[in-house]
Each structure stands twice: as structure tokens, then as C-alpha cells.
Amino acid sequence: MILKYRIRCVGGGEIIEDISSLSCPQGHNSLLRTEYCSRRLHLHPFRGMYRYLDWLPVTRPLLPSGGPVTFTSPDLSRELGLPCLTVSFSGYCPEIGAGLTTGSFKELEASPTMQRLAELGGAIPVIASAGNTGRAFAELSARSGKPVVIVVPEKALFRLWTTVPPEDIFLVAVKGDYSDAIAVSNTLAAVPGCVPEGGARNIARRDGMGTVMLDAAVTTGRLPDHYFQAVGSGTGGIAAWEAAMRLVGDGRYGNRLPRLHLAQNKPFTPMVSAWEERRRQIIPDNDMPDAAEAVSQVMSDVLTNRNPPYGIRGGLFDALTATDGRMYAITNAAGEDAMKLARETLGIDLDPAAAIATATLVQAVEKDIIAPDDHILLNLTGGGYERIREDFTLHPIPVSVTVAVDETREGIVRMLKEWIAHHE
């Protein structure tokens, strides 16, 4: 692994000796970034995301895996008047070869993360999730037999299921929101034998998501002019930027970075507010003055991260700056209209976040922000849930423990230690 890549601090520029690090040991408020020895992308004889193993921080696939699927839609292109529109879909639709059985691009993050942890010594990852990420890690745990700890808000439990019976999952339900789940996960990640999964700081997650850009470039033979996605933390936008920089370095796919067009769901739009004023820092009182109320009103609550990697060096502010990017605030009504448009033109039931992304593209067309002949990549980050329920038996994941926000953590820590000892 050490020969395949190295890790550099974006903020300070130094090489990080400990490749398991999630943050700069010199204290820079910065993401770490992978630098691969192979500057040209060589395709591997695997299906799905591991076709791009050269630019993933692992030596082998975790399991036979699906990946993003790049395709064109004459109906959607005609509807929007965009002849050079390309769609990337990370969900489940066998007719187009999309085989992510959780219906979410979070599988692209979970698979290399779990494989990398196995290669680095086998520590158990602790994941805080609003639902989709937790489901992805749970599915891969159930299929691979590798244990995981997942912490979610209690109201998100309905999103957690697997297509094979789950056996190695310590699931914690928190009587609170996503931010409360993160706080509980931080406590559990300190238990011996566990490690924090890392979120945006995790290079495996970002490089896994970056396979969306890689697959689109390989399929079309070029980088797009514009890239559209809905974001909660913004990590997907960062990943697209990093993958595009590697493709520019390859030299075969163009020399210009795609312009990022990223969206949040009204009324929770802190990154939109900060970017409109070109501020590196999100100011909670200005950008999300009543966060809880705003979160309760969105159609896609997975887009409501209160502490996104926005201002950190190498984070979303830098990605938007480098690509002359734009951010959009999309209403629920626009998202619902886009959901119908996708069903009519693509035949796919989209995840609400993917519908927000589609609505963003519609808005950009209506406002003449993009030219009709521009090459566009629309990243649909999930969908196909109706077909998943037809093709698979869904297994609910038993809750190991439910905790209140103000509850002491000693009991849950003790339970987790006992669970770890059983697995050891």
C-alpha cells in the first residue's frame, strides 16, 4: 500500500508518514489528500468501482462490487434541451447495469473504507449517519462478515436494512438528530478496537465517491464542462474536484476542471449562504439561525449536515473557488417536480437528494447558466428503492441500544466493549 500512494496535507504540503491518519499531525486545519504513484489511470478487470483500483487506497476489492453507471438519456436531454447531457446513477436499476443494492452512492464510500481498514489492521469502524451511509456500511458488513458500529438518529431507523441477514452490526439509536448521533459516535470511536470512520477526512470515502467522475470521463472520453450534485456535507463535491484534478494530470481527458454546481434543500442552506458572500467560514447565527426548524422542513434530510467540511483547507470552499463553482437553494416543490421528471424520462424512482440535484440542473437551464452545447454530468446519488423491494427480501437491523442525548455514556461504552470482546 505504501508503494501505491502517499498522503499529503493540503494545508501544509507535508507528506504524512502514518497513512492511517485522518488529520494532519502538525495541526493544520486541513484535509489530507491521496497522491497515487500511477499518474495515468489504468483500468482493472473488475466490474463496478474497482475497475478504478489504481486510484483507490486499497490493494484489492472488498467484495465483487457495483459502481456508478454512466449513460445518456435521450428523453431527459430532449426535455431539457441539452444534447450533451450525461447521467451518472449510483443506485439500483438492473436494466442499465446499476447494481448498488442499498440504492445509494454511499456504497462507493463504504466499500473502500472497510477494505482499507482491514488492510491497516482490522479496527472496527464507528459510523455516524442520517441513514444512507449507515445502510451502506451495514450492507457491506452483512455481506463481508466484517463488524461495524453504526450510530443514527432514532427517526432514521427506517432507512436501515440489508439484503442479507445482518450479524455483525452494533446499532445505536439516538433520541436526537444527526449532530447528536455524531456526538455519541465520537465517544464510541474512542473505545479500544474501534476507530472513527472519519467522514470527509477519510481518503477512502472521498476517492470512492470520486469514481463517479472517473467512470464518466472514461465512458465519454473527456471531462465534463459542468458537474451537478446535491450536497449535505459537500464531500461528494470535494471528491469530484479531486478526481477531476487527477484526470487533468492524466492528460487524456482534457485540461480544464469541471465547474461544480452544488445544491442544498431549502430552507436548510448554510453553505449556499456562506458561498454567496464568498466566506470561508459558516456563521451559524447568519447561515442557519433556526437549524432544527429548517431541518424539519426539507424533503431530503440527508442534506442537512450542520458541520460540513466547508471552510477546512482542501474542503468545499476551495473546491468551489478552484472551479468557479455555484451553489443553489432548491425548494421542496422543485425537488418534487424533478422527481416526476426523472420517473417519466429515466424510469427511476430517485432518492430525494438526487431529485434535488435534478432540480438544480433544471434551474440552471431556465436561468441560462449553462449553454445548450455544454458537456454536463448530472450525478444522481441514489434511487431504485421500489425495484430493490421487488428483487430482495429486506432485513431490518436489530437495535443494540437506544440512548437519549443527555444520557451518560458509561452504559453504552460497557455494552460495546462486551460486543467487541465477543467478536474477538
Long-range contacts (C-beta under 8 A, 24 or more apart in sequence): 1-57, 1-58, 1-59, 1-119, 1-120, 3-37, 4-36, 4-37, 4-38, 4-57, 4-59, 5-34, 5-35, 5-36, 5-37, 5-57, 6-34, 6-35, 7-32, 7-33, 7-34, 7-35, 7-203, 8-32, 8-33, 8-35, 9-33, 10-313, 10-314, 10-318, 11-313, 11-314, 19-57, 19-120, 20-120, 20-121, 22-196, 22-198, 22-201, 22-202, 23-201, 28-313, 29-312, 29-313, 30-312, 30-313, 30-314, 31-200, 31-201, 31-238, 31-309, 31-312, 31-313, 31-314, 31-315, 32-201, 32-203, 32-314, 33-203, 33-242, 33-314, 34-203, 34-207, 36-246, 39-246, 39-249, 39-250, 40-250, 40-251, 40-252, 41-214, 41-218, 41-246, 41-247, 41-250, 43-218, 48-99, 49-108, 49-111, 49-112, 49-208, 49-211, 49-215, 51-215, 52-211, 52-214, 52-215, 55-207, 55-210, 55-211, 55-214, 55-243, 55-246, 56-112, 56-204, 56-207, 56-208, 56-211, 57-112, 57-116, 57-203, 57-204, 57-207, 58-112, 58-115, 58-116, 58-119, 58-204, 59-119, 60-115, 61-111, 61-115, 62-111, 62-112, 62-114, 62-115, 62-118, 62-140, 62-144, 63-111, 63-140, 63-143, 63-144, 65-107, 65-111, 66-98, 66-99, 66-100, 66-101, 66-107, 67-100, 67-108, 67-211, 67-215, 68-105, 68-108, 68-211, 68-212, 68-215, 68-216, 69-93, 69-96, 69-97, 69-98, 69-215, 70-215, 70-216, 70-219, 70-220, 71-96, 73-345, 73-346, 75-344, 75-345, 75-346, 76-341, 76-342, 76-345, 76-346, 79-341, 79-345, 80-361, 80-362, 80-365, 81-365, 81-372, 82-365, 82-370, 82-372, 82-374, 82-376, 83-372, 83-373, 84-373, 84-374, 84-375, 84-376, 85-376, 85-378, 86-216, 86-219, 86-220, 86-224, 86-375, 86-376, 86-377, 86-378, 87-346, 87-377, 87-378, 87-380, 88-212, 88-215, 88-216, 88-377, 88-378, 88-379, 88-380, 89-346, 89-348, 89-380, 89-383, 90-212, 90-379, 90-380, 90-381, 90-382, 91-348, 91-350, 91-351, 91-354, 91-380, 91-381, 91-382, 91-383, 91-384, 92-383, 92-384, 92-385, 92-387, 92-388, 92-391, 93-347, 93-348, 93-383, 93-384, 93-387, 94-387, 94-391, 95-347, 98-384, 101-139, 101-163, 101-388, 101-392, 102-132, 102-135, 102-136, 102-139, 102-163, 102-388, 103-351, 103-382, 103-383, 103-384, 103-385, 103-388, 104-132, 104-133, 104-135, 104-136, 104-351, 104-381, 104-382, 105-209, 105-212, 105-236, 105-379, 105-381, 105-382, 106-132, 106-133, 106-135, 106-136, 106-137, 106-382, 107-136, 107-139, 107-140, 108-208, 108-209, 108-211, 108-212, 109-133, 109-136, 109-202, 109-204, 109-205, 109-206, 109-208, 109-209, 110-136, 110-137, 110-139, 110-140, 110-208, 111-140, 111-208, 112-204, 112-205, 112-207, 112-208, 113-137, 113-197, 113-198, 113-202, 113-204, 113-205, 113-208, 114-140, 114-141, 114-144, 114-146, 114-148, 115-204, 116-204, 117-195, 118-146, 123-193, 123-194, 123-195, 124-148, 124-149, 124-193, 124-194, 124-195, 124-420, 124-423, 125-149, 125-194, 125-195, 125-196, 125-197, 126-150, 126-151, 126-185, 126-188, 126-189, 126-194, 126-195, 126-196, 126-197, 127-151, 127-185, 127-197, 128-152, 128-178, 128-181, 128-182, 128-184, 128-185, 128-186, 128-197, 128-199, 129-156, 129-178, 129-181, 130-156, 130-159, 130-178, 130-181, 130-232, 130-301, 130-302, 130-304, 131-156, 131-158, 131-159, 131-160, 131-302, 132-159, 132-302, 132-351, 132-382, 134-159, 134-160, 135-159, 135-160, 135-161, 135-162, 137-197, 138-162, 138-166, 138-169, 138-171, 138-397, 139-163, 139-164, 141-166, 141-168, 141-169, 142-166, 142-167, 142-168, 142-169, 142-395, 147-420, 147-423, 149-185, 149-188, 149-194, 149-416, 150-397, 151-181, 151-182, 151-184, 151-185, 151-188, 152-181, 153-177, 153-178, 153-180, 153-181, 154-402, 157-399, 160-396, 160-397, 161-394, 161-395, 161-396, 161-397, 162-394, 162-395, 162-397, 163-388, 163-392, 163-393, 163-394, 163-395, 164-395, 165-395, 166-395, 166-397, 166-398, 168-423, 169-397, 169-400, 170-400, 170-416, 170-419, 171-397, 171-398, 171-399, 171-400, 172-399, 172-400, 172-401, 172-402, 172-403, 172-412, 173-399, 173-401, 173-402, 173-403, 174-402, 174-403, 174-404, 174-405, 175-402, 175-403, 175-404, 175-405, 176-404, 176-405, 177-292, 177-295, 178-301, 178-304, 178-305, 178-306, 179-306, 179-307, 180-405, 182-307, 183-405, 184-403, 184-409, 184-412, 187-409, 187-412, 187-413, 188-412, 188-413, 188-416, 191-413, 191-416, 191-417, 191-420, 192-417, 192-420, 193-420, 193-424, 194-416, 194-420, 199-233, 199-235, 199-309, 200-233, 200-234, 200-235, 200-238, 200-308, 200-309, 200-312, 200-315, 201-309, 205-235, 205-239, 206-235, 206-238, 206-239, 206-242, 207-239, 207-242, 207-243, 208-239, 209-235, 209-236, 209-239, 209-240, 210-239, 210-240, 210-242, 210-243, 210-246, 211-243, 212-236, 212-239, 212-240, 212-243, 212-379, 213-239, 213-240, 213-243, 213-244, 213-247, 213-258, 213-377, 214-243, 214-247, 216-377, 217-247, 217-253, 220-375, 221-253, 222-253, 222-254, 222-375, 223-247, 223-248, 223-253, 223-254, 223-256, 223-257, 223-258, 224-258, 224-375, 224-376, 224-377, 225-256, 225-258, 225-259, 225-370, 225-374, 225-375, 225-376, 226-258, 226-259, 226-261, 226-364, 226-370, 226-374, 226-375, 226-376, 226-377, 227-258, 227-259, 227-260, 227-261, 227-376, 227-377, 227-379, 228-261, 228-262, 228-263, 228-357, 228-360, 228-361, 228-364, 228-376, 228-377, 228-378, 228-379, 229-260, 229-261, 229-262, 229-263, 229-357, 229-379, 229-381, 230-262, 230-263, 230-264, 230-265, 230-300, 230-303, 230-330, 230-353, 230-354, 230-356, 230-357, 230-360, 230-381, 231-262, 231-263, 231-264, 231-271, 231-303, 231-308, 231-316, 232-264, 232-302, 232-303, 232-304, 232-305, 232-308, 232-353, 233-305, 233-308, 233-309, 234-262, 234-271, 234-305, 234-308, 234-309, 234-310, 234-315, 234-316, 234-319, 235-308, 235-309, 236-379, 236-381, 237-262, 237-316, 237-319, 237-320, 237-325, 238-309, 238-314, 238-315, 238-316, 238-319, 240-319, 240-379, 241-319, 241-322, 241-323, 244-323, 257-322, 257-323, 258-323, 258-377, 259-323, 259-324, 259-325, 259-326, 260-319, 260-320, 260-323, 260-325, 260-326, 261-325, 261-326, 261-328, 261-360, 261-361, 261-364, 261-369, 262-316, 262-320, 262-325, 262-326, 262-327, 262-328, 262-360, 263-327, 263-328, 263-329, 263-330, 263-356, 263-357, 263-359, 263-360, 264-303, 264-327, 264-328, 264-329, 264-330, 264-356, 265-298, 265-299, 265-300, 265-303, 265-304, 265-329, 265-330, 265-332, 265-335, 265-352, 265-353, 265-356, 266-298, 266-329, 266-330, 266-331, 266-332, 267-294, 267-297, 267-298, 268-294, 268-295, 268-297, 268-298, 268-303, 268-304, 269-327, 269-329, 270-306, 270-308, 270-310, 271-308, 271-310, 271-316, 271-327, 272-327, 272-328, 272-329, 274-310, 274-311, 274-317, 275-317, 275-320, 275-325, 275-327, 276-327, 280-310, 280-311, 280-317, 281-310, 281-311, 282-308, 282-310, 282-311, 297-332, 298-332, 299-332, 299-335, 299-336, 299-352, 299-355, 299-356, 300-335, 300-351, 300-352, 300-353, 300-355, 300-356, 302-352, 302-353, 303-353, 303-356, 326-364, 326-369, 328-360, 328-363, 328-364, 330-356, 330-359, 330-360, 330-363, 331-359, 334-359, 334-362, 334-363, 335-359, 337-362, 338-362, 342-380, 342-383, 348-380, 348-383, 348-384, 349-383, 349-384, 349-385, 349-386, 349-387, 350-380, 350-382, 350-383, 351-380, 351-381, 351-382, 351-383, 351-385, 353-381, 353-382, 354-380, 354-381, 354-382, 354-383, 357-381
